[in-house]
Amino acid sequence: MIIDISTIIPAVACLLYLFFVIFGFLQYKKDRFYWSFQLYMIFFSIWSFGSMMMHLNSGFMTPLFWNKIMLIGLLSAPFALSNFIVDILDLHKRSIRIFIAASYLLIIPLMFLNFSGSIVLDVGFTPEGVFYYQLAPGSVFAYSISYIYLLLTLGILMFSSKIKPLQKYHKNLFLPLIGVVIMLIGIFMNIFPEVGKYPVDIFSATINAVLLFYTIYKFKLINYSRVGLNIIYSTILAIIASVSYYLIIKFIQLYNIDFAPGDTTQLAIILGIVTVIIIHPIRNFLTFIVDMVIIPKRHPYQTTIKNLSKKLTTIVNLQELGDEVVKNLSTGLKTEWVVFAVKRIGDGDRFIMISNSKCPTELKTGDELVFSFPKEIENKLQRLSRENSSSIINVHPDEPRLQVSDQLPMTDVLIPLIFRKQIAGYILIGYDYTKSLITSIEVEALEILAAQSSLSLENALSFEQLRIQGNELTMSKNKLEAIFNGIASP
């Protein structure tokens, strides 16, 4: 039995792929579950498991047998990968779907070549324990098919980012694009036995899996549970830590031959696992210090906005919502004045002032507020409405302040509150001229507040509409009772 880097890399890769498979099936019948991705991960699991057993030389079956098992995954994975790319890009063109489904039939001749010995003639170990393999004439044909399909996947990724309806996926495609290129290089190395005897292909496939996982995690392409994500994340962290420790130890040994800590590979794995175990409590402790000590001390307004966002989730009264937002922004951001205005229910584009903190205006709470935006601001508001995005509009130090209404002073920050692609309200902020304009950190905090305030405003307006309808029903009921009482009286 041989345990070295050639067995550890596929073993770790197999473990990672199995986690993908297990936690993927746990999301069955949920949103964003892809059979193609599950099949893709199953083929990769077979590929890495066969490679591990082939290099392990355990005596259980021959290396040639495990090589055939490995080739099942290696030759089949590109078909599932292409299918997954088509699924994730949401391509429904009939010709593409039929082509992708029919391509699985190519696995049949590939498996015939594999088990008939037409791809690899011999696999084994020399008396010195050196791994070797000998390719058969059919290997060029078999690898060419896999290569063509990986190139097809690469082409789909590259051209899909240029198609206008798919441009929203452009940022999602960058890392998978790199992953496929790395896999192309890794599989190509199998053509050269002197290089291919090392698990270069598995290593490249593992890098591809890590990049794919990061893309899935960042853009939420597949709904993994929190436990599943944490386990996969910890496994990837253990892999990276183990490889780092291994390289560090080898680097030290280059300059100090007396440095001999024993089995370098096993030591690196142990250190990697220990790192994962201790890094979580350390990370949680540092997060606690940052959230509870550093941020409140250096950026108190972030704490104010964070607490305000929590409060907003429970507020359904329109007046209370306006007062809470205005009060917290006035104290947390040290503004000169703040105004909260909302669209009058069932009255077109007319707005009323719900709450005001120190704004020098003759308007009172409940009065109508008329907006007149410059063309540039109007265009930004229309764009945000189309995108259904509540984002702040603010001025830079070298720009004049915003004039949004003849009834209000010049404004530094305008926050449109948007839901259902309609502007339902505004938060307007003015700063004292002695204060420097808002920083990028304040902008980020206000962006979070804008999204939360829009959601809370939607709830408050819905509640207000129900309250008005309830009052109207009560009045109608009282009128009907009065009419019936009049009819019934002599």
C-alpha positions in Angstrom: 0.0 0.0 0.0 1.4 3.4 -1.1 0.3 6.6 0.7 1.8 9.7 -0.8 0.7 12.9 -2.6 -0.5 10.8 -5.5 -3.1 9.0 -3.4 -3.9 11.9 -1.0 -4.9 14.4 -3.8 -7.6 12.1 -5.3 -8.7 10.9 -1.8 -9.3 14.5 -0.8 -11.0 15.3 -4.1 -13.2 12.3 -3.7 -14.3 13.4 -0.3 -15.1 16.9 -1.6 -17.2 15.5 -4.5 -19.1 13.1 -2.2 -20.1 16.1 0.0 -21.4 17.9 -3.1 -23.4 14.7 -4.0 -24.8 14.1 -0.5 -25.8 17.6 0.3 -27.0 18.1 -3.3 -29.5 15.2 -2.9 -30.7 16.6 0.4 -32.0 19.6 -1.6 -34.1 17.3 -3.9 -37.5 18.8 -4.8 -36.3 22.2 -3.7 -35.6 25.3 -5.9 -32.5 25.2 -8.1 -31.9 21.5 -7.9 -30.1 20.2 -11.0 -29.8 16.5 -11.9 -27.0 17.4 -14.4 -24.9 18.8 -11.6 -25.5 15.7 -9.4 -24.5 13.5 -12.3 -21.4 15.7 -12.9 -20.4 15.3 -9.2 -21.0 11.6 -9.3 -18.8 11.1 -12.3 -16.1 13.2 -10.6 -16.4 11.1 -7.5 -15.9 7.9 -9.5 -12.9 9.5 -11.3 -11.2 10.5 -8.1 -12.0 7.3 -6.3 -10.6 5.2 -9.1 -7.5 7.3 -9.2 -7.0 7.0 -5.5 -7.3 3.2 -5.5 -5.1 2.9 -8.6 -2.2 4.9 -6.9 -2.8 3.2 -3.5 -1.8 -0.3 -4.8 -3.7 -1.9 -1.9 -3.8 -5.4 -3.4 -7.5 -5.3 -3.6 -8.0 -5.7 -7.4 -5.3 -4.6 -9.8 -4.3 -1.0 -10.7 -5.5 -1.7 -14.3 -9.0 -2.5 -12.9 -9.1 0.7 -10.9 -7.8 2.6 -14.0 -10.9 1.4 -15.9 -13.1 2.6 -13.0 -11.3 6.0 -13.1 -11.9 6.3 -16.8 -15.7 5.8 -16.3 -15.7 9.1 -14.5 -13.1 10.9 -16.5 -14.6 10.1 -19.9 -18.2 10.7 -18.8 -17.8 13.9 -16.8 -17.5 16.4 -19.7 -21.0 15.4 -20.9 -22.6 16.1 -17.6 -20.6 19.3 -17.3 -21.9 20.6 -20.6 -25.5 19.7 -19.5 -25.1 21.5 -16.3 -23.8 24.7 -18.0 -26.8 24.6 -20.3 -29.1 24.1 -17.3 -27.5 26.9 -15.2 -27.7 29.3 -18.2 -31.4 28.4 -18.5 -31.1 27.7 -22.2 -34.4 26.2 -23.5 -33.7 26.1 -27.2 -34.9 22.7 -28.4 -32.0 22.0 -30.7 -29.5 22.6 -27.9 -31.4 20.4 -25.4 -31.7 17.5 -27.9 -28.0 17.8 -28.8 -27.0 17.7 -25.1 -29.3 14.8 -24.3 -28.2 12.8 -27.3 -24.5 13.4 -26.5 -24.8 11.0 -23.5 -25.0 8.2 -26.1 -21.3 8.7 -26.8 -20.6 7.3 -23.4 -21.5 3.8 -24.8 -18.6 3.5 -27.3 -16.3 5.2 -24.9 -17.0 2.5 -22.3 -16.6 -0.2 -24.9 -13.1 1.2 -25.7 -12.4 1.4 -21.9 -13.3 -2.1 -20.9 -11.9 -3.7 -24.1 -8.5 -2.3 -23.2 -8.3 0.0 -26.2 -7.5 3.1 -24.2 -4.9 1.9 -21.6 -2.9 -1.3 -22.2 -1.2 -1.7 -18.8 -1.0 0.0 -15.4 1.2 -1.0 -12.5 4.2 -0.3 -10.4 7.9 -1.0 -11.1 9.9 -3.1 -8.5 11.1 0.3 -7.1 7.4 1.3 -6.5 7.2 3.8 -9.3 3.8 4.1 -10.9 3.5 3.7 -14.7 0.9 3.3 -17.4 0.9 2.5 -21.1 -1.6 4.0 -23.5 -3.3 2.0 -26.3 -4.0 3.2 -29.8 -7.7 4.0 -29.0 -6.7 6.5 -26.3 -6.3 9.4 -28.8 -9.9 8.9 -30.0 -11.3 8.6 -26.5 -9.5 11.6 -25.1 -10.4 13.6 -28.2 -14.1 13.2 -27.6 -13.7 14.3 -24.0 -11.6 17.2 -25.1 -14.1 18.3 -27.8 -16.8 18.3 -25.2 -14.8 20.4 -22.8 -14.0 22.8 -25.6 -17.8 22.9 -26.4 -18.5 23.8 -22.7 -15.8 26.5 -22.9 -17.4 27.8 -26.1 -20.9 27.9 -24.4 -19.5 29.8 -21.5 -17.6 32.3 -23.6 -20.4 33.0 -26.1 -23.2 33.0 -23.6 -21.7 36.0 -21.8 -22.0 38.0 -25.1 -25.6 37.2 -25.7 -27.7 40.1 -24.5 -30.4 38.0 -22.6 -27.7 36.1 -20.8 -25.5 39.1 -19.9 -26.8 39.0 -16.3 -25.0 35.6 -15.9 -21.6 37.1 -17.1 -20.2 37.6 -13.6 -21.4 34.0 -12.7 -19.4 32.5 -15.6 -15.9 33.9 -15.1 -14.7 31.4 -12.5 -16.3 28.3 -14.2 -14.6 29.5 -17.4 -11.2 29.4 -15.7 -12.0 26.0 -14.1 -12.8 24.5 -17.5 -9.5 25.8 -18.9 -7.6 24.3 -16.0 -9.4 21.0 -16.6 -8.5 21.1 -20.3 -4.8 21.4 -19.3 -5.1 18.6 -16.7 -6.7 16.1 -19.0 -4.3 16.9 -21.8 -1.4 15.8 -19.5 -2.7 12.2 -19.6 -1.4 12.0 -23.2 2.1 12.1 -21.7 2.7 9.2 -19.4 5.7 10.8 -17.8 3.5 13.6 -16.5 0.2 11.8 -16.5 1.4 9.2 -13.9 0.9 11.9 -11.4 -2.7 12.9 -10.5 -2.5 16.1 -12.5 -5.9 15.6 -14.0 -7.5 15.1 -10.6 -5.7 18.1 -9.1 -7.0 20.3 -12.0 -10.5 18.9 -11.6 -10.3 19.7 -7.8 -9.4 23.3 -8.6 -12.3 23.4 -11.0 -14.6 22.1 -8.2 -13.4 24.7 -5.7 -14.0 27.5 -8.3 -17.4 26.0 -9.0 -18.3 25.8 -5.4 -17.3 29.4 -4.8 -19.4 30.5 -7.7 -22.4 28.5 -6.4 -21.9 29.9 -2.9 -21.4 33.5 -3.9 -24.3 33.7 -6.5 -26.6 31.2 -4.8 -26.9 29.1 -7.9 -27.9 26.0 -5.9 -29.7 26.0 -2.6 -27.4 24.1 -0.2 -28.3 24.0 3.5 -26.2 26.0 5.9 -24.8 22.7 7.4 -23.9 21.5 3.9 -22.2 24.7 3.0 -20.2 24.7 6.3 -19.0 21.2 5.8 -18.0 21.8 2.2 -16.3 25.1 3.2 -14.4 23.3 6.0 -13.3 20.6 3.6 -12.0 23.1 1.1 -10.2 25.0 3.9 -8.6 21.8 5.2 -7.4 21.0 1.7 -5.9 24.5 1.2 -4.3 24.4 4.7 -2.8 21.0 4.2 -1.3 21.9 0.9 0.1 25.1 2.4 1.7 23.2 5.3 3.2 20.6 2.9 4.8 23.3 0.7 6.1 25.2 3.7 7.7 22.0 5.2 9.2 21.1 1.8 10.6 24.6 1.4 12.2 24.5 4.8 13.8 21.1 4.0 15.4 22.6 0.8 17.5 24.9 3.0 17.8 22.7 6.1 18.2 19.0 5.4 18.4 18.3 9.1 14.7 19.4 9.4 12.9 16.0 9.4 9.5 16.1 11.0 8.7 12.6 9.9 6.0 11.8 7.3 5.5 15.2 5.7 2.2 14.3 4.0 0.6 12.9 7.1 1.8 15.8 9.2 0.5 18.4 6.7 -3.0 16.7 6.7 -3.1 16.6 10.6 -2.1 20.3 10.7 -4.7 21.1 8.1 -7.5 19.4 10.0 -6.4 21.0 13.3 -6.4 24.4 11.6 -10.0 23.9 10.5 -11.0 22.9 14.0 -9.5 25.9 15.7 -10.1 28.5 13.0 -13.9 28.6 13.5 -13.9 29.6 17.2 -11.1 32.1 16.5 -13.1 33.6 13.6 -16.3 33.8 15.7 -14.3 35.5 18.5 -12.8 38.0 16.1 -16.2 38.7 14.5 -17.6 39.4 18.0 -14.7 41.8 18.7 -15.2 43.6 15.4 -19.0 43.8 15.7 -19.2 44.7 19.4 -16.1 46.7 20.0 -14.3 48.1 16.9 -17.3 49.1 14.8 -19.3 50.7 17.6 -16.3 52.7 18.6 -15.0 53.8 15.2 -18.2 53.8 13.2 -21.1 54.3 15.6 -23.5 55.1 12.8 -23.2 51.5 11.5 -24.5 50.2 14.9 -27.3 52.7 14.7 -28.3 51.6 11.2 -27.9 47.9 12.2 -30.2 48.3 15.2 -32.7 50.4 13.1 -32.8 47.6 10.4 -33.8 45.1 13.1 -36.5 47.4 14.4 -37.9 48.0 11.0 -38.8 44.4 10.5 -41.5 44.7 13.3 -43.0 48.1 12.4 -46.2 48.2 10.4 -47.5 51.6 11.4 -46.7 54.2 8.8 -46.2 57.1 11.2 -44.1 55.0 13.6 -41.9 53.9 10.7 -41.3 57.5 9.6 -40.5 58.7 13.1 -38.1 55.8 13.8 -36.2 56.3 10.6 -35.9 60.0 11.0 -34.9 59.9 14.6 -32.2 57.2 14.1 -30.7 58.9 11.1 -30.6 62.3 12.8 -28.7 60.9 15.8 -26.7 58.1 14.1 -25.4 60.0 11.1 -25.3 63.4 12.8 -27.3 65.0 10.0 -28.6 68.6 10.0 -32.1 67.5 8.9 -34.0 64.4 7.7 -37.4 64.1 6.0 -39.4 61.0 5.4 -42.1 61.3 2.6 -44.4 58.6 1.2 -46.8 58.5 -1.8 -50.4 59.2 -0.8 -52.4 56.0 -1.0 -54.7 55.9 -4.1 -53.8 59.4 -5.1 -51.4 59.2 -8.1 -48.0 60.6 -7.7 -48.7 62.9 -4.8 -46.5 62.6 -1.8 -47.0 63.6 1.9 -44.5 64.3 4.6 -44.7 61.7 7.2 -41.9 62.8 9.5 -39.5 65.7 9.8 -36.4 66.3 11.9 -35.1 69.9 12.0 -35.8 70.5 8.3 -36.2 74.3 7.7 -39.5 74.1 5.8 -43.0 75.6 6.3 -44.5 72.1 5.7 -46.0 70.2 8.6 -46.5 66.5 9.0 -49.3 65.3 6.7 -48.8 68.2 4.2 -48.3 67.5 0.5 -44.8 67.6 -0.7 -44.2 68.4 -4.4 -41.0 67.1 -6.0 -39.3 68.5 -9.1 -36.2 66.6 -10.0 -33.5 67.6 -12.5 -33.3 65.6 -15.6 -30.2 63.6 -14.5 -31.9 62.6 -11.2 -35.1 61.8 -13.0 -33.2 59.4 -15.3 -31.5 57.7 -12.3 -34.9 57.3 -10.5 -36.4 55.7 -13.6 -33.5 53.3 -13.9 -33.8 52.3 -10.3 -37.5 51.7 -10.7 -36.9 49.5 -13.7 -34.3 47.5 -11.7 -36.6 47.5 -8.6 -33.7 48.6 -6.6 -33.6 51.0 -3.7 -30.2 52.7 -3.9 -29.0 56.0 -2.6 -28.3 59.1 -4.7 -25.8 61.4 -3.2 -23.5 64.3 -4.2 -19.7 64.2 -4.3 -17.5 66.9 -2.7 -17.0 68.7 -6.1 -20.7 68.6 -7.0 -23.5 71.0 -6.1 -26.2 69.8 -3.7 -29.4 68.4 -5.0 -32.5 70.6 -5.6 -35.4 68.2 -5.4 -38.3 70.5 -4.3 -39.0 74.2 -3.9 -40.5 73.4 -0.5 -37.2 71.9 0.9 -33.6 73.2 1.2 -30.8 71.8 -0.9 -30.3 68.0 -0.3 -27.2 65.9 0.1 -28.7 62.4 0.0 -31.8 61.2 -1.7 -33.0 57.6 -1.0 -35.9 56.4 -3.2 -37.9 53.6 -1.5 -38.9 51.3 -4.3 -41.0 48.1 -4.4 -42.9 46.5 -7.3 -40.9 48.8 -9.6 -42.7 51.8 -8.2 -41.3 54.7 -6.0 -43.4 54.6 -2.9 -41.4 57.1 -0.8 -38.3 59.1 -0.2 -35.8 59.7 2.6 -34.1 63.0 2.2 -31.0 64.0 4.2 -29.2 67.3 4.6 -25.8 67.8 6.3 -24.3 70.8 7.9 -22.0 72.6 5.6 -19.1 72.2 8.1 -19.3 68.4 7.9 -17.5 66.5 5.1 -19.8 64.6 2.8 -20.6 61.0 3.5 -17.9 58.3 3.3 -18.0 55.1 1.3 -18.7 53.2 4.6 -21.7 55.4 5.3 -22.9 54.9 1.7 -22.7 51.1 2.2 -24.6 51.3 5.5 -27.3 53.6 3.9 -27.7 51.1 1.0 -28.6 48.4 3.5 -31.0 50.7 5.2 -32.6 51.7 1.9 -33.4 48.0 1.0 -34.8 47.4 4.5 -36.8 50.6 4.6 -38.4 49.8 1.2 -39.6 46.4 2.6 -40.9 48.0 5.8 -42.6 50.7 3.8 -44.4 48.1 1.7 -45.6 46.4 4.8 -46.7 49.7 6.4 -48.6 50.9 3.3 -50.3 47.5 3.0 -51.3 47.8 6.7 -52.5 51.4 6.2 -54.6 50.4 3.2 -56.2 47.6 5.2 -56.9 50.0 8.1 -58.5 52.5 5.7 -60.6 49.8 4.2 -61.6 48.6 7.6 -62.7 52.1 8.6 -64.7 52.4 5.4 -66.4 49.1 6.1 -67.2 50.2 9.7 -68.7 53.4 8.4 -70.8 51.6 5.8 -71.9 49.1 8.5 -73.0 52.0 10.8 -74.8 53.7 7.9 -76.7 50.5 7.1 -77.6 50.0 10.7 -78.9 53.6 10.9 -81.0 53.0 7.8 -82.4 49.8 9.0 -83.1 51.3 12.4 -85.0 54.2 10.7 -87.0 51.7 8.7 -87.8 49.6 11.7 -88.8 52.6 13.9 -92.6 53.5 13.8 
